Every structure is written in C-alpha cells, then in structure tokens.
Amino acid sequence: MEFKAACKQAGQNINDTLEEAVKDWINKQERPKVIRHGNFSQGSFSQSTSISKLSQDIDVIFSALPTIATAIEKTLDNPDWGLKHLAKETKISVTRLKKLLSGDRPTDEEIEKLSGCLVKLDGLVFDKEELTDMRIAEELKQRQLERLKRNQRKTKD
C-alpha cells in the first residue's frame, strides 16, 4: 500500500516502477555473482548456475507479494465464509473460484466482483485497484520466470 501511494504521489505508473525495481534488484544480485564466479580475462562464467539462483531469488521476492489466490484462501479461512458463500456474494461459480485458487488469471469483471469481498489480514476488504495490482505483479512474475527459462535453455544449447 505504501508503494502504491508513493507511486501515485510521484506520478509514476506502478507497473513500470515495479518492473524497474525488480530489474534493478536483479542487476544488483547478478553483479556480485559475476565478480565471484567469473574470470573476465578468460571468460569462464557459468551462467546457468546464476540463472538458476536468480530464478530462486525472484520466487522469494514474489512469494512475499499477496496474490489473488492467497486473498481468496485467507478470506475462506474465516469460519463465517465458505466457497459457496463467496460464490453467492461475488456471482462467480464455485468451479471458477477453484480455478482462481489454483492460479488462473482473473478477468477485469471477476476482479470487480471480488473487490469488496476478499478480506485482508487486518479485516479490511481489498478494493478493485489492489486486486488489479496483485494481478499485475503475478503477470510480471510469470514473464520474468519465462525469460529466465528461455535464457537458461539458450545457455544449455
């Protein structure tokens, strides 16, 4: 929430700022590895090791971010709520909610329906903007992991 507010105050797009921050962090993590593992004069640097480690580092970063699936799970932890009740409140089928729980990408319409129904740890509900930000972060993680996998395949070839 503080990050979102800081981006708004600075007049910056949250998606661009988040992606730039992740890239900067990745670059900072890579620099020491290159120096430790690489011998630039002889060009001996094992990139597959660093890419694997980088993939783990990205997982750690993004695992700290809430996801729509975790928001649904936390809401369902409330004994007064259940999947059927959430389906009734949001007008999203139980089958679709289960798919969202497994990580499927929610549509804009589903985010609209889920906003005001999913509960944060502090008992307040997530609004539409917060859920949209979560979806963006999830998509960014997926794109970063796909890039890492492509780079890893290239280094193996």
matplotlib code that plots the C-alpha trace (Angstrom):
import matplotlib.pyplot as plt

x = [0.0, 2.9, 4.5, 1.2, 0.8, 4.4, 4.0, 0.8, 2.4, 5.4, 3.1, 4.6, 2.9, 3.0, 3.6, 6.6, 8.0, 7.6, 9.2, 12.1, 12.6, 12.7, 15.2, 17.4, 17.3, 18.2, 21.1, 22.4, 22.2, 23.9, 26.8, 28.4, 27.9, 29.6, 32.6, 32.7, 32.2, 33.7, 37.1, 36.6, 40.1, 39.4, 35.7, 34.9, 31.5, 28.8, 25.6, 23.3, 24.2, 23.4, 20.2, 19.0, 19.9, 18.2, 15.0, 15.0, 15.6, 12.7, 10.5, 11.5, 10.6, 7.3, 6.3, 6.2, 3.6, 0.0, -1.8, -5.5, -5.3, -3.9, -6.5, -9.3, -7.7, -7.4, -11.0, -12.1, -10.2, -12.9, -15.4, -18.3, -17.3, -17.1, -16.6, -20.3, -20.9, -18.1, -19.6, -23.0, -21.6, -19.4, -21.7, -18.7, -19.2, -17.5, -15.8, -14.3, -13.3, -11.4, -9.6, -8.7, -7.4, -5.2, -3.7, -5.8, -5.8, -8.9, -10.7, -11.4, -15.1, -14.0, -11.7, -14.7, -16.8, -14.1, -13.3, -15.1, -15.4, -11.8, -10.5, -7.0, -5.2, -6.4, -10.0, -10.4, -11.5, -9.4, -10.5, -10.5, -7.2, -5.4, -6.6, -5.6, -2.1, -1.9, -2.8, -0.1, 2.5, 1.5, 1.9, 5.2, 6.5, 5.3, 7.1, 10.3, 10.3, 9.6, 12.6, 14.8, 13.8, 14.4, 17.9, 18.6, 17.7, 19.9, 22.9, 22.5, 22.5]
y = [0.0, 2.4, 1.5, 2.2, 5.5, 6.6, 5.8, 7.9, 10.7, 10.7, 10.5, 7.2, 4.1, 1.4, -1.4, 0.4, 1.3, -2.3, -3.8, -1.3, -2.0, -5.8, -5.4, -3.1, -5.7, -8.5, -6.5, -5.8, -9.5, -10.6, -8.1, -9.8, -13.2, -12.3, -11.0, -14.0, -16.7, -15.1, -14.6, -11.9, -12.3, -15.9, -15.7, -18.5, -17.7, -20.3, -18.5, -21.5, -21.5, -17.8, -18.1, -20.9, -18.9, -15.8, -17.8, -18.7, -15.1, -13.9, -16.6, -15.3, -11.7, -12.5, -15.0, -12.1, -10.3, -11.2, -12.9, -13.1, -16.9, -16.2, -13.4, -15.9, -18.5, -16.1, -15.0, -18.6, -19.1, -17.1, -19.6, -17.4, -17.7, -20.7, -21.2, -21.4, -18.2, -16.4, -17.7, -16.3, -12.9, -12.5, -14.2, -16.2, -20.0, -22.3, -24.0, -20.7, -19.7, -23.1, -22.2, -18.8, -20.5, -22.6, -19.5, -18.8, -15.2, -13.3, -11.1, -7.5, -8.4, -11.0, -8.5, -6.1, -8.9, -10.0, -6.4, -5.7, -9.4, -10.6, -9.8, -8.7, -9.9, -6.7, -7.5, -4.8, -5.7, -5.5, -2.8, -3.2, -1.3, -3.5, -6.7, -5.3, -4.5, -8.1, -9.5, -7.2, -8.5, -12.1, -11.4, -9.7, -12.8, -15.1, -13.0, -12.9, -16.6, -17.3, -15.1, -16.9, -20.3, -19.1, -17.8, -21.0, -23.1, -20.8, -21.3, -25.0, -25.1]
z = [0.0, 0.8, -2.5, -4.4, -2.5, -3.2, -7.0, -7.1, -5.2, -7.6, -10.6, -11.7, -13.2, -10.6, -13.2, -14.8, -11.4, -10.1, -13.2, -13.0, -9.3, -9.9, -12.8, -10.6, -7.8, -10.3, -11.6, -8.1, -7.3, -10.6, -10.3, -7.2, -8.7, -11.9, -9.9, -7.6, -10.3, -13.4, -14.7, -17.3, -18.8, -19.6, -20.0, -17.6, -16.1, -15.5, -16.4, -15.8, -12.1, -11.7, -13.7, -11.5, -8.4, -9.9, -10.5, -6.8, -5.8, -8.0, -6.4, -2.9, -3.9, -5.4, -2.8, -0.3, -2.5, -2.0, -4.8, -5.7, -4.9, -1.4, -0.9, -1.6, 0.7, 3.5, 3.1, 3.2, 6.4, 8.1, 9.6, 8.6, 4.9, 2.6, -1.1, -1.8, 0.2, -1.7, -5.0, -4.0, -2.9, -6.0, -8.5, -9.6, -9.9, -7.3, -10.2, -11.4, -7.9, -7.6, -10.8, -9.4, -6.3, -8.4, -10.0, -13.1, -14.2, -13.1, -15.7, -15.1, -14.4, -11.8, -10.1, -9.9, -8.4, -5.9, -4.7, -1.5, -0.7, -0.2, 3.2, 4.2, 7.4, 9.2, 8.4, 5.8, 2.3, -0.9, -3.4, -7.2, -7.5, -5.0, -6.8, -10.1, -8.7, -7.5, -10.9, -12.5, -10.0, -10.8, -14.5, -14.0, -12.1, -14.8, -17.5, -15.5, -15.0, -18.7, -19.6, -17.2, -18.6, -22.1, -21.1, -19.3, -22.4, -24.5, -22.2, -22.3, -26.1]

ax = plt.figure().add_subplot(projection="3d")
ax.plot(x, y, z, "-o")
ax.set_aspect("equal")
plt.show()
